[in-house]
Amino acid sequence: MSGKTITATARIEAKDATGSVFDKLAAKFRGLEKERKSLGGHQAPQVHRQY
C-alpha cells in the first residue's frame, strides 16, 4: 500500500460583539483607583476566610 497525504485547511473568522463593555469596565476601575488614591491610598480591610 502506498502512503497518501491528506492536507486540510481551516479558516476561522469571528466578530467582536462585546461593543464597548470592556472599555466601560476599565473606565470604572480607573475611576475607583483614582478615588482610592484621593482618599489617601487606604486599602480595604483584609478578609480572612476559614474553610
Summary of the structure (lengths in Angstrom):
residues: 51
radius of gyration: 25.3
end to end distance: 62.9
largest distance: 77.9
contacts: 39
relative contact order: 0.07
helix: 35%
strand: 0%
